Amino acid sequence: MKLIIIGTGNVATSLQAAFARKHIDVPMVSSRTDLDTIPQNADVYIYAVRDNALQEVIEHVHTPQHALHIHTSGTISLDVFGPDKPHHGILYPFQSFSKAQPVDDFSDIPLFIQAPHIDDIAALYSLALTLSPHVFETTQVERQKLHLAGVFANNFTNYMYQIAYDILRTTSIPFQTLLPLIDRTAAKVHTLTPQQAQTGPAVRHDQNIIQQHLDLLHSAVSDKQSEIRDLYALISSLIQSPPTP
């Protein structure tokens, strides 16, 4: 089976590295400059491009009717594929990828697949299993909710690290001091629910400490002071009113 990855960004780079680990050579083609040079004889075309460019790139690619076309987005539906690409589907690797640090081992990464036809689902499943044993068929709505959950668990959490980094920049304490705490917090939710793992002044309803922190934020951060104070207050309030288990 001949595969081609369209895109050269974070996801594309890691996908190519993961296939290479399985001794499968999958060339990458730039979605910006090389679309006219895409080979027409591949069996599978994997679109690993930005969501806002996906439609345009797909429409620009012309291949034989038998080829399977796959995008890797967590949010875009199957409708992005037109009638000229009857065999299509989605292979969404649920992980954070960075081009600077490609992931070549997908064995622990869950892969979520979707396709309109049983034969294409079977082909997707077989392809996904070459990378990871954790393959799940999902619906469009479920995949979008998973993507949303990932934004909270990963992207927003990482921004909290940035706030913590900025706070410590006003001290002599290095950010690395927080790493054991960060690692321990992440490890706890492997065996506890997030609600069970929650600690800190908000869950203790310690209003004195909460107010102290709000006061400190005036001097601890130099940018977006008001917004970050509001964020601290809002999150503390939400922690104090947890959802019913």
C-alpha positions as CSV (number, residue, x, y, z in Angstrom):
1,M,0.0,0.0,0.0
2,K,1.4,3.4,-1.0
3,L,0.7,6.3,1.4
4,I,1.3,10.0,1.1
5,I,1.0,12.6,3.9
6,I,-0.1,16.1,2.7
7,G,1.3,18.6,5.1
8,T,4.6,19.2,6.8
9,G,3.5,20.6,10.2
10,N,3.3,19.1,13.7
11,V,0.9,16.2,13.1
12,A,2.4,15.4,9.7
13,T,6.0,15.2,11.0
14,S,5.0,12.9,13.9
15,L,2.9,10.7,11.6
16,Q,5.8,10.3,9.2
17,A,8.1,9.4,12.1
18,A,5.6,6.9,13.5
19,F,5.2,5.2,10.2
20,A,9.0,5.1,9.7
21,R,9.3,3.4,13.1
22,K,7.1,0.7,11.6
23,H,9.4,0.5,8.5
24,I,6.8,2.2,6.3
25,D,8.1,5.0,4.1
26,V,5.5,7.7,3.8
27,P,6.6,10.9,2.0
28,M,5.3,14.3,3.1
29,V,4.1,16.8,0.5
30,S,3.8,20.5,1.4
31,S,0.3,21.7,1.2
32,R,1.5,25.2,0.3
33,T,3.9,24.6,-2.6
34,D,3.8,21.1,-3.9
35,L,0.2,20.1,-4.4
36,D,0.6,20.0,-8.2
37,T,3.4,17.4,-7.8
38,I,1.4,14.9,-5.7
39,P,1.7,11.4,-7.2
40,Q,-1.6,10.1,-8.6
41,N,-0.9,6.5,-7.9
42,A,-1.1,6.3,-4.1
43,D,-3.6,4.2,-2.2
44,V,-4.0,6.5,0.8
45,Y,-3.7,10.3,1.1
46,I,-3.5,11.6,4.6
47,Y,-4.3,15.3,5.0
48,A,-2.5,16.7,8.1
49,V,-3.0,20.4,7.6
50,R,-4.6,23.3,9.5
51,D,-8.4,23.2,9.8
52,N,-8.8,26.5,8.0
53,A,-6.8,25.2,5.0
54,L,-8.2,21.7,4.8
55,Q,-11.1,22.4,2.4
56,E,-9.0,24.2,-0.1
57,V,-6.2,21.6,0.0
58,I,-8.7,18.7,-0.5
59,E,-10.3,20.4,-3.4
60,H,-6.9,21.0,-5.0
61,V,-6.0,17.3,-4.9
62,H,-7.1,15.1,-7.8
63,T,-6.5,11.3,-7.6
64,P,-8.0,8.1,-8.8
65,Q,-11.5,7.2,-7.5
66,H,-10.3,4.1,-5.6
67,A,-7.9,6.1,-3.3
68,L,-8.7,6.5,0.3
69,H,-8.6,10.1,1.6
70,I,-8.1,10.7,5.3
71,H,-8.0,13.9,7.3
72,T,-6.6,14.2,10.9
73,S,-8.7,17.0,12.3
74,G,-10.5,16.7,15.6
75,T,-13.3,19.1,14.6
76,I,-13.9,19.0,10.8
77,S,-16.6,16.7,9.5
78,L,-16.6,14.2,6.7
79,D,-18.6,16.6,4.6
80,V,-15.3,18.3,3.7
81,F,-14.7,15.6,1.1
82,G,-16.5,16.1,-2.2
83,P,-18.1,13.5,-4.5
84,D,-14.8,13.2,-6.4
85,K,-13.4,11.4,-3.3
86,P,-16.0,8.6,-2.5
87,H,-13.6,6.8,-0.2
88,H,-12.8,9.0,2.7
89,G,-12.5,9.0,6.5
90,I,-11.0,10.5,9.6
91,L,-8.0,9.4,11.6
92,Y,-7.7,11.6,14.6
93,P,-4.6,11.0,16.9
94,F,-5.5,12.3,20.3
95,Q,-2.2,13.8,21.4
96,S,-0.4,17.1,21.5
97,F,2.3,17.3,18.7
98,S,5.2,19.6,18.3
99,K,7.4,19.7,15.1
100,A,10.4,20.4,17.3
101,Q,9.8,17.1,19.2
102,P,8.2,14.6,16.8
103,V,6.5,11.6,18.4
104,D,7.6,8.4,16.7
105,D,5.9,6.0,19.0
106,F,2.1,6.0,18.8
107,S,1.7,2.8,20.8
108,D,0.1,4.7,23.8
109,I,-1.8,7.2,21.7
110,P,-5.5,6.7,21.2
111,L,-6.6,7.0,17.5
112,F,-10.2,7.9,16.7
113,I,-11.6,6.9,13.3
114,Q,-14.7,7.7,11.3
115,A,-15.9,6.8,7.8
116,P,-19.3,6.6,6.1
117,H,-18.8,3.1,4.5
118,I,-17.9,-0.2,6.2
119,D,-15.1,-1.0,3.7
120,D,-13.5,2.4,4.5
121,I,-13.9,1.9,8.2
122,A,-12.1,-1.5,7.9
123,A,-9.3,0.1,5.9
124,L,-9.0,2.9,8.4
125,Y,-9.0,0.5,11.3
126,S,-6.3,-1.7,9.7
127,L,-4.1,1.4,9.0
128,A,-4.6,2.8,12.5
129,L,-3.6,-0.6,14.1
130,T,-0.2,-0.3,12.4
131,L,0.5,2.7,14.7
132,S,-1.4,2.0,17.9
133,P,-3.5,-0.8,19.5
134,H,-5.9,1.9,20.9
135,V,-8.3,2.5,18.0
136,F,-11.8,3.7,18.5
137,E,-14.6,4.3,16.1
138,T,-16.5,7.5,17.0
139,T,-19.1,9.9,15.8
140,Q,-18.6,13.5,14.7
141,V,-20.2,15.0,17.8
142,E,-18.2,12.7,20.1
143,R,-14.9,13.6,18.3
144,Q,-15.7,17.3,18.7
145,K,-16.4,16.9,22.4
146,L,-13.2,15.0,22.8
147,H,-11.3,17.8,21.0
148,L,-13.0,20.3,23.4
149,A,-12.0,18.2,26.4
150,G,-8.5,18.2,25.1
151,V,-8.4,22.0,24.9
152,F,-9.3,22.2,28.6
153,A,-6.9,19.4,29.6
154,N,-4.0,20.4,27.5
155,N,-4.1,23.9,25.9
156,F,-5.7,25.7,28.8
157,T,-3.6,23.8,31.3
158,N,-0.5,24.8,29.4
159,Y,-1.6,28.5,29.5
160,M,-1.8,28.1,33.3
161,Y,1.8,27.0,33.2
162,Q,2.6,30.2,31.4
163,I,0.9,32.3,34.1
164,A,2.9,30.4,36.7
165,Y,6.0,31.0,34.7
166,D,5.3,34.7,34.6
167,I,4.6,34.9,38.4
168,L,7.9,33.2,39.2
169,R,9.8,35.5,36.8
170,T,9.4,38.2,39.5
171,T,11.3,36.0,42.0
172,S,14.6,34.2,42.1
173,I,12.7,30.8,42.0
174,P,13.1,28.9,38.7
175,F,10.0,27.5,36.9
176,Q,11.6,24.0,37.1
177,T,10.7,24.1,40.9
178,L,7.1,23.5,39.8
179,L,7.8,20.4,37.7
180,P,7.5,17.8,40.5
181,L,4.2,19.3,41.4
182,I,3.0,19.3,37.8
183,D,4.1,15.7,37.3
184,R,2.4,14.6,40.6
185,T,-0.9,16.3,39.7
186,A,-0.9,14.6,36.3
187,A,-0.1,11.2,37.8
188,K,-2.9,11.4,40.3
189,V,-5.7,11.5,37.7
190,H,-4.5,8.1,36.5
191,T,-6.1,6.6,39.6
192,L,-8.4,9.3,40.9
193,T,-11.1,11.4,39.3
194,P,-10.1,15.1,38.9
195,Q,-12.6,16.0,41.6
196,Q,-11.0,13.6,44.0
197,A,-7.5,14.8,43.2
198,Q,-8.4,18.5,43.7
199,T,-6.5,20.3,46.4
200,G,-5.7,23.9,47.3
201,P,-7.3,26.9,49.0
202,A,-10.5,26.9,46.8
203,V,-11.5,23.4,47.6
204,R,-10.8,24.1,51.3
205,H,-12.9,27.3,51.1
206,D,-9.9,29.2,52.5
207,Q,-11.0,32.7,51.6
208,N,-8.1,34.4,53.5
209,I,-5.6,32.7,51.2
210,I,-7.7,33.3,48.1
211,Q,-7.8,37.0,48.9
212,Q,-4.1,37.0,49.6
213,H,-3.5,35.5,46.2
214,L,-5.8,38.0,44.5
215,D,-3.8,40.9,46.1
216,L,-0.5,39.4,45.1
217,L,-1.5,39.2,41.5
218,H,-1.4,43.0,41.3
219,S,2.4,42.8,41.6
220,A,3.1,39.2,40.6
221,V,2.2,39.6,36.9
222,S,3.0,42.6,34.8
223,D,0.6,41.8,31.9
224,K,-3.2,41.2,31.9
225,Q,-3.4,41.7,35.7
226,S,-7.1,42.3,35.8
227,E,-8.0,39.4,33.5
228,I,-5.8,37.0,35.4
229,R,-7.3,38.1,38.8
230,D,-10.8,37.5,37.3
231,L,-9.6,34.2,36.0
232,Y,-8.3,33.2,39.5
233,A,-11.6,34.3,41.1
234,L,-13.8,32.5,38.6
235,I,-11.9,29.2,38.7
236,S,-11.8,29.3,42.5
237,S,-15.6,29.8,42.5
238,L,-16.1,26.9,40.1
239,I,-14.0,24.6,42.3
240,Q,-16.1,25.6,45.3
241,S,-19.2,24.5,43.4
242,P,-18.2,21.2,41.9
243,P,-20.6,19.2,39.6
244,T,-22.7,16.6,41.2
245,P,-20.9,13.2,40.9
